[in-house]
Amino acid sequence: MSARLAYAGLFALALPVLLVAWASRLDTVLDLPAYGSLAPGAGVAIAGFALMAVATRDLWVYGHGLPASPFPPERLVTRGVYSVIPHPIYLGAVLVALGVSLATRSAAGLWIVSPVLALAAAAFVIGFENDSTRRRYGALTAPLLRLPSDTDAAPSIIERGAVYVLVFLPWLVLYEGIEYLGVPPDARSTYLAWDWSLPVIPWTEPIYAATYPLVLLAPLAASRKSELRRYALGGLWATAIIIPLYLLLPLVAQAKPVQGEGVWRALMAAERLHDQPVTAFPAFHVVWSCLAASLYTARWPRLRWLWWSIVAALAVSCVTTGMHAAADVVAGFAAYGLVSRRDAVWRRLRNGAERIANSWREITIGPVRLMSHGIYAGLGATVGLIIGVALAGSQNAGWLVAMTLAGAFGAALWAQLVEGSPQLLRPYGYFGTVLTAVVLAVVASLVGADAWLLFVSFGVGSCFGQAIGRMRCLVQGCCHGREAPGFLGIRYVHPLSRVVRLSVLGGVPLHPTQLYSMLWTVLVGLLLLRLWAIQAPLQFIAGVYFILIGLGRFVEEHFRGEPQTAVIAGLRLYQWLAISFVVGGAVLTTLGPTAAPRAMAFDPRVLPIALVVGAIYYVAYGADIPGSNRRFSRLR
């Protein structure tokens, strides 16, 4: 009972209070646009509370339990609100956070706290709760509000309606959120000189506006569930790819002025009334129209020429109405190509990861063995150091070199304490690198150096260095995943790989967790570089690093399959550390307003130093003495 009360107190009382305190403090640190008012904000918050209350009631009545993951209900609840949506309490909590932020006009609550809460809930569901629920109750029942299955049956009215709720609504919220966030201070126009020479043609506005009915009617035209599912997934993937691009790329396209009078000019003015230039590159008009045309073509293949002619006309109208530059349109087609061929793109990534995973090469010179995968560690260290010095300036190169070299030592020491064994004489652990960097930053502050500048520049560079270094993990077989479906997994067959030598998973499709990590850390690194470019506070950048890396590591760890990792209270050790990253990152974001300096021009004198550091990393991660059984002597 005491454990249940503590859990309830943590999530029902302490967490809301901490989130409010976090938002309040961030409002004094960050300069973000505030939006909202009492009435609509209160309405959203009340709707969230009501959803949570109804879901809690359903858990009590139908499942004989309460919403607490460590103390689940006796029975799986598939009635009431759980028959409609799968995670109503998490959705309700996010709605409450958004509503309170809008009602109090808390900019940080709207732009930082609520999105982090949503990401944390998603990470927990993916990284723990879904599989935990399956293990306890068996196969899960699909809710009423879901995407259609991949079959040739005709979609139901509910399945068609679900596309509007699950695809269009999230896109609209995120799209409008980017609009309300406003034009970044370093925005650059996508218009080229010749774009400005093109006239605005008002009568093409109806063609441009035809995108809306074309896209919105598409779910009603699907004759098979598979067509509707492909359309819905395309929209979700387009949202997941393009919305981050709007944040990462400061590219805008200000609508061209329209001269004269008339109905077309009035229609154009109405459409531009609340439009911002920030959602231009790539043009969603193009992406959505292509997705719709693909669905219409599947429904009426003989009219393929018509649907794609409409797409061409819509694309031209993006330019002739003065709403987009030609570059926006081209980028829109490129984004559609990426979305429509996402399976092929993934196969290439997966197959490339599998080739790297089975590419082990080694040579022996006397007692020393040199292994090919150490090159990735050396290259990662070199790239990370160059990026760090470019951000912090060459005058701080010595400290960053010390951090990089100490990071290898800290990683080795950490892994010895956590994973070291007669089979693993020289493993490495990421958390040891972070801990060592913190210690070096503290030492730097004691002697008068700029600790925040050093720590954050090192962290930003390490995102890209770690992404490259993960290829070493692929070859060696460390950080490997658990069993996965064939279309998703990679197979290890090389006899020297840790997967083949130390487990029974050789030849079995495994989650390419190293690839997951590479993709996520590159995305985080790009976001941190963007924050640096707009001179966000260094403390905030550091906090964002820990929050996002923590969320990503929590999910990644769920898909890992290394048996030596300890499990504590249902979560793997590194998942607990990932949670501490998120909490610690939230604290870091509130510590101060020290703006990031502008990045320095590359100093060529740094390159030889970075190459030497890379060579040292190669020796640490790619050279050993296979005939010795002493600690740190062998890498496998």
C-alpha positions in Angstrom: 0.0 0.0 0.0 2.8 2.4 0.8 4.4 1.8 -2.6 1.0 2.4 -4.3 0.6 5.7 -2.4 4.1 6.8 -3.2 3.5 6.1 -6.9 0.2 8.0 -6.9 1.8 10.9 -5.0 4.6 11.1 -7.5 2.5 11.2 -10.7 -0.7 12.8 -9.4 0.9 15.5 -7.2 4.6 15.9 -7.4 4.9 15.6 -11.2 2.3 18.3 -12.0 3.8 20.6 -9.5 7.3 20.1 -10.9 6.1 20.6 -14.5 4.4 23.9 -13.5 7.6 25.0 -11.6 9.7 24.1 -14.7 7.5 26.1 -17.0 7.5 29.1 -14.7 11.2 29.1 -14.4 11.7 28.7 -18.1 9.4 31.6 -18.8 12.0 33.8 -17.1 14.9 32.3 -19.0 13.7 32.0 -22.6 12.2 34.5 -24.9 9.4 32.6 -26.6 6.1 33.9 -28.1 3.2 33.5 -25.7 -0.3 32.5 -27.0 -3.6 31.6 -25.6 -6.3 32.9 -23.3 -8.3 31.7 -20.3 -11.4 30.4 -21.9 -10.0 28.1 -24.7 -7.1 27.0 -22.5 -9.5 26.1 -19.6 -11.6 24.2 -22.1 -8.7 22.1 -23.3 -7.5 21.4 -19.7 -11.0 20.4 -18.6 -11.3 18.0 -21.6 -8.0 16.5 -20.6 -9.1 16.1 -16.9 -12.4 14.6 -18.0 -10.6 12.1 -20.3 -8.3 11.0 -17.5 -11.2 10.7 -15.0 -13.2 8.5 -17.4 -10.2 6.4 -18.1 -9.5 6.0 -14.4 -13.1 5.0 -13.8 -12.9 2.4 -16.6 -9.8 0.9 -15.1 -11.5 0.6 -11.7 -14.8 -0.7 -12.9 -13.7 -3.1 -15.7 -10.1 -3.9 -14.6 -10.4 -3.7 -10.8 -7.3 -1.5 -10.7 -5.9 2.0 -11.0 -3.6 3.7 -13.4 -0.2 2.6 -12.1 2.2 0.6 -14.4 3.9 -1.2 -11.5 0.5 -2.2 -10.1 -1.6 -3.0 -13.1 -5.3 -3.9 -13.1 -6.3 -7.5 -12.7 -7.8 -7.6 -16.2 -7.0 -5.9 -19.4 -9.5 -3.1 -20.0 -10.9 -2.9 -23.5 -14.2 -1.2 -22.7 -15.3 2.3 -22.2 -12.9 4.9 -23.4 -10.2 2.2 -23.8 -12.3 0.7 -26.6 -11.8 4.0 -28.6 -8.2 5.0 -27.9 -5.4 3.0 -26.4 -3.7 5.5 -24.0 -6.4 8.0 -22.8 -4.6 8.9 -19.5 -1.4 10.0 -21.3 -3.4 11.9 -23.9 -5.4 13.5 -21.2 -2.3 14.6 -19.3 -0.8 16.2 -22.4 -4.1 18.0 -23.0 -4.1 19.3 -19.4 -0.6 20.6 -19.9 -1.4 22.3 -23.1 -4.6 23.7 -21.7 -3.0 25.2 -18.6 -0.2 26.6 -20.7 -2.7 28.3 -23.0 -4.9 29.5 -20.1 -1.9 31.1 -18.3 -0.1 32.2 -21.5 3.0 30.3 -20.4 5.2 30.2 -23.5 7.6 27.7 -22.0 4.7 25.5 -21.0 3.3 25.6 -24.6 6.6 25.2 -26.5 8.8 23.2 -24.2 7.1 21.5 -21.2 4.0 20.1 -23.0 6.0 18.7 -26.0 8.5 17.1 -23.7 5.7 15.5 -21.7 4.2 14.1 -24.9 7.5 12.7 -26.0 8.1 11.2 -22.6 4.7 9.5 -22.6 5.4 8.1 -26.1 8.9 6.9 -25.1 7.4 5.1 -22.0 4.7 3.5 -24.1 7.1 2.3 -26.8 10.0 1.6 -24.4 8.1 -0.3 -21.7 4.4 -0.3 -21.4 3.3 -1.9 -24.7 5.4 -5.0 -24.3 4.8 -5.2 -20.5 1.0 -5.2 -21.2 1.4 -7.9 -23.8 3.4 -10.1 -21.5 0.8 -9.7 -18.7 -2.4 -10.0 -20.7 -1.5 -11.5 -24.1 -2.4 -10.1 -27.4 -3.9 -6.6 -27.3 -7.2 -5.6 -28.8 -7.1 -2.9 -31.4 -9.0 0.2 -30.4 -11.9 1.6 -32.5 -9.8 4.6 -33.5 -7.0 3.1 -35.5 -5.5 3.0 -38.9 -7.0 0.4 -41.3 -5.2 -2.9 -41.8 -3.3 -3.8 -44.9 -6.0 -5.8 -46.6 -8.1 -5.6 -49.8 -11.4 -5.2 -47.8 -13.4 -2.0 -48.1 -12.6 0.5 -45.2 -15.4 1.2 -42.8 -16.8 4.7 -42.1 -14.9 4.6 -38.7 -11.6 3.7 -40.4 -12.1 6.6 -42.9 -12.9 9.0 -40.0 -9.9 7.8 -38.1 -7.6 9.2 -40.8 -9.0 12.7 -40.1 -8.4 12.3 -36.3 -5.1 10.4 -36.3 -3.4 11.9 -39.4 -4.9 15.3 -40.3 -5.5 16.6 -36.8 -1.9 16.0 -35.5 -0.5 17.5 -38.7 -2.7 20.5 -38.3 -1.7 21.1 -34.7 2.0 20.8 -35.4 1.8 22.8 -38.6 -0.1 25.6 -36.9 2.3 25.4 -34.0 5.2 26.1 -36.3 3.3 29.0 -37.8 2.6 30.5 -34.3 6.2 30.0 -33.3 7.0 32.7 -35.8 9.9 33.7 -38.1 13.4 32.8 -36.7 15.8 35.7 -36.2 18.2 34.3 -38.8 15.6 33.5 -41.5 16.7 33.3 -45.1 14.4 33.5 -48.1 14.1 30.6 -50.5 13.4 33.1 -53.3 16.1 33.3 -55.9 16.5 36.4 -58.1 14.5 34.9 -61.0 11.7 33.9 -58.5 11.1 37.6 -58.0 10.8 38.2 -61.7 7.8 35.9 -62.0 4.5 37.7 -61.8 1.7 36.8 -59.4 -1.4 35.6 -61.3 -4.5 35.9 -59.1 -6.8 33.7 -61.2 -4.6 30.7 -60.3 -5.7 31.0 -56.7 -8.6 28.5 -57.2 -6.1 26.0 -58.5 -4.0 26.5 -55.4 -7.0 26.3 -53.1 -8.2 23.1 -54.8 -5.5 21.2 -52.8 -7.7 21.3 -49.7 -10.8 19.4 -51.1 -8.4 17.1 -53.1 -6.6 16.0 -49.9 -9.6 16.0 -47.5 -11.8 13.9 -49.8 -9.1 11.3 -50.5 -10.0 9.1 -47.5 -13.5 8.8 -48.8 -12.3 7.7 -52.2 -10.3 4.7 -51.0 -11.8 1.4 -52.1 -9.5 -0.8 -50.1 -8.1 -0.7 -46.6 -4.5 -1.1 -48.0 -4.9 2.1 -50.1 -6.2 4.1 -47.1 -3.5 2.8 -44.9 -0.8 3.7 -47.4 -2.2 7.2 -47.6 -2.5 7.6 -43.8 1.0 6.3 -43.2 2.4 8.6 -45.9 0.8 11.6 -44.2 2.2 10.6 -40.8 5.7 10.1 -42.2 5.5 13.3 -44.1 4.6 15.1 -40.9 7.4 13.4 -39.0 10.0 14.4 -41.6 8.9 17.8 -42.7 7.9 19.4 -39.3 11.4 18.9 -37.9 12.8 20.4 -41.1 10.8 23.6 -40.5 12.5 23.8 -37.1 16.0 22.9 -38.3 16.1 25.0 -41.5 15.6 28.8 -41.2 14.2 29.0 -44.6 11.1 31.1 -45.3 9.0 32.3 -48.3 7.2 35.5 -47.7 4.0 35.7 -49.8 4.4 38.1 -52.7 2.2 41.2 -52.7 -0.9 41.1 -55.0 -1.9 44.2 -57.0 -5.3 45.2 -58.1 -8.9 44.3 -57.0 -11.3 41.5 -57.7 -12.6 38.3 -56.2 -9.4 36.3 -56.7 -7.3 38.9 -54.9 -9.8 38.9 -52.0 -9.6 35.1 -51.9 -5.8 35.2 -51.8 -5.9 37.9 -49.1 -8.3 35.7 -47.0 -6.0 32.7 -47.3 -2.9 34.7 -46.3 -4.6 36.3 -43.3 -3.1 34.0 -40.8 -0.3 32.5 -42.9 3.3 32.7 -41.9 6.3 32.2 -44.3 7.9 29.6 -42.0 6.1 26.5 -43.4 7.4 26.8 -46.9 10.3 24.5 -47.5 9.3 21.8 -48.4 5.8 22.8 -49.6 3.2 20.7 -47.9 0.8 21.6 -50.7 2.9 19.5 -53.0 3.4 16.6 -50.6 -0.3 16.3 -49.7 -1.4 16.6 -53.3 1.0 13.9 -54.4 -0.2 11.6 -51.6 -3.8 12.2 -52.6 -3.0 11.6 -56.3 -1.4 8.3 -55.5 -4.6 7.2 -53.7 -6.9 8.4 -56.5 -4.7 6.6 -59.0 -5.0 3.4 -57.0 -8.8 3.9 -57.0 -9.1 4.9 -60.6 -5.9 3.8 -62.4 -7.1 4.7 -65.9 -7.3 8.4 -64.8 -3.7 8.4 -63.7 -3.0 11.2 -66.2 -5.7 13.3 -64.7 -4.6 13.1 -61.1 -1.0 13.8 -61.8 -1.9 16.6 -64.2 -3.8 18.2 -61.3 -0.7 17.8 -59.1 1.4 19.5 -61.7 -1.2 22.4 -61.9 -1.2 22.7 -58.1 2.6 22.8 -58.0 2.7 25.5 -60.6 0.0 27.5 -58.7 2.3 27.5 -55.6 4.6 29.8 -57.6 2.0 31.7 -59.6 0.1 32.7 -56.5 3.3 34.0 -54.9 2.9 31.6 -52.0 6.1 29.6 -52.6 9.5 29.8 -54.3 10.3 27.2 -56.9 12.8 25.7 -54.5 9.9 25.0 -52.0 8.0 23.1 -54.8 11.1 21.1 -55.8 11.7 20.2 -52.1 8.1 19.2 -51.8 8.4 16.6 -54.6 11.7 15.4 -53.1 10.0 15.0 -49.7 7.1 13.0 -51.4 9.7 10.8 -53.1 11.3 10.1 -49.8 8.0 9.3 -48.1 6.6 7.2 -50.9 9.8 5.2 -51.1 10.4 5.0 -47.4 10.4 1.2 -47.4 13.2 1.1 -50.0 15.1 3.8 -48.1 14.9 1.7 -44.9 16.0 -1.5 -46.8 19.1 0.4 -48.0 19.9 1.6 -44.5 19.3 -1.8 -43.0 21.3 -3.6 -45.6 24.1 -1.1 -45.3 24.1 -1.6 -41.5 24.1 -5.4 -42.0 27.1 -5.2 -44.4 29.0 -3.1 -41.9 28.0 -5.4 -39.0 29.7 -8.3 -40.9 32.7 -6.5 -42.2 35.2 -7.4 -39.4 38.8 -7.4 -40.7 42.0 -7.7 -38.6 45.7 -8.1 -39.0 48.3 -9.2 -36.4 51.7 -7.6 -36.0 53.6 -9.5 -33.4 51.5 -9.7 -30.2 49.3 -6.8 -31.3 46.1 -7.2 -33.3 44.7 -4.3 -35.3 41.0 -4.4 -36.1 39.2 -2.5 -38.8 36.3 -1.3 -36.7 38.6 0.9 -34.6 38.6 3.3 -37.6 35.0 4.3 -36.9 35.9 5.2 -33.3 38.9 7.3 -34.5 36.9 9.0 -37.2 34.1 9.8 -34.7 36.5 11.3 -32.2 38.1 13.4 -34.9 34.8 14.8 -36.3 33.4 15.4 -32.8 36.5 17.3 -31.7 36.5 19.5 -34.9 32.8 20.4 -34.4 33.4 21.2 -30.7 36.4 23.4 -31.5 34.5 25.2 -34.2 31.8 26.1 -31.7 34.0 26.9 -28.7 36.9 28.5 -30.6 40.4 27.2 -31.1 41.5 28.9 -27.9 39.6 26.1 -26.1 41.0 23.3 -28.2 43.2 22.1 -25.3 40.3 21.6 -23.0 38.3 19.9 -25.6 41.1 17.5 -26.4 41.4 16.7 -22.7 37.7 16.0 -22.6 37.8 13.8 -25.6 40.7 11.7 -24.4 39.3 11.5 -20.8 36.0 10.4 -22.3 37.6 7.2 -23.6 39.2 6.6 -20.2 35.8 7.2 -18.5 34.0 5.0 -20.9 36.5 2.1 -20.2 36.3 2.6 -16.5 32.5 2.7 -16.4 32.1 -0.4 -18.5 34.6 -2.3 -16.3 32.6 -1.6 -13.2 29.2 -2.4 -14.9 30.0 -5.0 -17.6 33.6 -6.2 -17.2 34.1 -10.0 -17.2 36.6 -12.6 -18.4 34.8 -12.5 -21.8 34.7 -8.7 -21.9 38.1 -7.4 -20.8 37.9 -4.0 -22.4 34.3 -2.9 -22.9 33.3 0.8 -23.2 30.3 2.5 -21.8 28.7 5.8 -23.0 27.7 7.0 -19.6 31.3 7.0 -18.4 32.1 9.5 -21.1 29.4 11.8 -20.0 30.5 11.5 -16.3 34.1 12.3 -17.2 33.0 15.3 -19.3 31.1 16.7 -16.3 34.2 16.2 -14.1 36.4 18.0 -16.6 33.9 20.8 -16.9 34.0 21.3 -13.1 37.8 21.3 -13.1 37.8 23.8 -15.9 35.5 26.2 -13.9 37.8 26.0 -10.9 40.7 27.4 -13.0 38.7 30.1 -14.6 37.7 28.5 -17.9 34.2 28.8 -19.4 32.8 25.4 -18.2 29.4 25.8 -19.9 31.0 26.6 -23.2 33.3 23.7 -23.0 30.7 21.2 -21.8 28.0 22.1 -24.3 30.4 22.4 -27.4 31.8 19.0 -26.4 28.3 17.6 -26.1 27.2 18.9 -29.5 30.2 17.5 -31.2 29.9 14.2 -29.4 26.4 13.7 -31.0 28.0 13.4 -34.4 31.1 11.6 -33.1 28.9 9.0 -31.3 26.8 8.5 -34.5 30.0 7.6 -36.4 31.4 5.6 -33.6 28.2 3.4 -33.5 29.4 1.8 -36.7 32.2 0.3 -34.6 29.4 -1.1 -32.3 27.8 -2.6 -35.4 31.0 -4.5 -36.4 32.0 -5.6 -32.9 28.4 -6.6 -32.1 28.1 -4.6 -28.9 24.9 -2.7 -28.1 23.1 -5.2 -30.3 19.3 -5.5 -30.5 17.0 -8.3 -29.6 15.1 -10.4 -32.1 13.1 -8.4 -34.6 10.8 -9.1 -37.6 12.7 -10.0 -40.8 11.9 -6.7 -42.6 13.3 -4.7 -39.7 16.2 -6.7 -38.4 19.8 -7.3 -39.4 21.7 -10.6 -39.2 25.1 -11.2 -37.7 27.0 -14.1 -39.3 30.7 -13.1 -38.8 32.3 -15.5 -36.3 34.3 -12.8 -34.6 31.2 -10.6 -33.8 30.2 -10.6 -30.1 26.7 -11.6 -31.2 27.9 -14.8 -32.7 30.6 -15.6 -30.2 28.8 -14.8 -26.9 25.1 -15.5 -27.7 22.8 -17.7 -29.6 21.6 -14.9 -31.8 23.9 -15.4 -34.8 21.9 -15.5 -38.0 18.7 -14.2 -36.3 17.2 -10.9 -37.3 17.9 -8.4 -34.6 16.8 -4.8 -34.1 19.6 -2.6 -35.5 19.7 -0.6 -32.3 23.1 0.9 -33.3 21.4 2.3 -36.4 18.5 3.6 -34.3 21.0 5.4 -32.1 22.9 6.9 -35.1 19.7 8.3 -36.6 18.5 9.8 -33.3 21.8 11.3 -32.2 22.3 13.0 -35.6 18.8 14.5 -35.3 19.6 15.7 -31.8 22.9 17.1 -32.9 21.3 19.0 -35.7 18.7 20.5 -33.3 21.5 21.5 -30.9 23.4 23.2 -33.7 20.2 25.0 -34.6 19.8 26.2 -31.0 23.4 27.3 -31.0 22.9 29.2 -34.3 20.0 31.3 -32.7 22.2 31.8 -29.6 20.0 30.0 -27.1 21.3 29.8 -23.6 24.1 27.3 -23.2 22.4 25.8 -20.1 19.3 25.3 -22.1 21.2 23.6 -24.9 22.8 21.3 -22.4 19.4 20.4 -20.9 17.9 19.7 -24.3 20.8 17.4 -25.0 20.2 15.3 -21.9 16.4 15.3 -22.3 16.5 14.1 -25.9 19.4 11.7 -25.5 17.6 10.3 -22.4 14.3 9.8 -24.2 16.0 8.2 -27.2 18.2 5.9 -25.0 15.1 4.8 -23.0 13.4 3.5 -26.2 16.6 2.2 -27.8 17.5 0.2 -24.6 14.1 -1.5 -24.8 15.0 -3.0 -28.1 18.5 -4.1 -27.1 19.3 -7.7 -26.5 22.5 -7.7 -24.4 22.0 -10.3 -21.6 24.6 -8.7 -19.2 22.6 -5.5 -18.6 20.9 -5.6 -15.2 17.1 -5.3 -14.9 15.9 -3.3 -11.9 12.2 -3.1 -11.0 11.2 -4.0 -14.5 13.5 -1.5 -16.3 17.0 -2.1 -17.6 19.8 -0.3 -15.8 20.4 2.1 -18.7 16.7 3.0 -18.8 16.9 4.2 -15.3 19.9 6.2 -16.2 18.0 7.6 -19.2 15.2 8.7 -16.9 17.8 10.5 -14.8 19.1 12.2 -18.0 15.6 13.6 -18.7 15.1 14.8 -15.1 18.6 16.3 -14.9 18.2 17.9 -18.3 15.0 19.6 -17.2 17.0 21.1 -14.3 19.8 22.2 -16.5 17.5 24.2 -18.8 16.6 26.5 -15.9 20.1 27.3 -14.7 21.0 30.4 -16.5 20.8 32.7 -19.6 24.4 32.5 -20.9 23.9 32.9 -24.6 25.8 30.6 -27.0 28.5 32.5 -28.9 28.6 32.5 -32.6 30.4 29.6 -34.1 34.0 30.3 -35.2 35.5 29.8 -38.6 37.4 26.5 -38.9 41.0 26.8 -37.8 43.1 24.5 -40.0 45.7 24.2 -37.2 43.1 22.1 -35.3 43.0 19.3 -38.0 46.4 17.7 -37.2 45.5 17.7 -33.5 42.1 16.1 -34.2 43.8 13.5 -36.3 46.2 12.6 -33.5 43.3 12.3 -31.1 41.5 10.1 -33.7 44.6 7.9 -33.9 44.7 7.5 -30.1 41.0 6.5 -30.2 41.8 3.9 -32.9 44.4 2.3 -30.6 41.9 2.4 -27.7 39.0 1.0 -29.6 40.7 -1.0 -32.4 44.0 -2.5 -31.1 44.6 -5.1 -28.5 46.8 -8.0 -27.4 44.8 -11.2 -28.0 47.2 -13.5 -26.2 46.8 -11.7 -22.9 44.2 -12.2 -20.2 45.0 -9.1 -18.3 42.3 -6.5 -17.7 42.0 -4.0 -20.6 44.3 -6.2 -22.8 41.6 -7.7 -25.2 38.7 -6.1 -26.9 36.9 -9.4 -27.4 
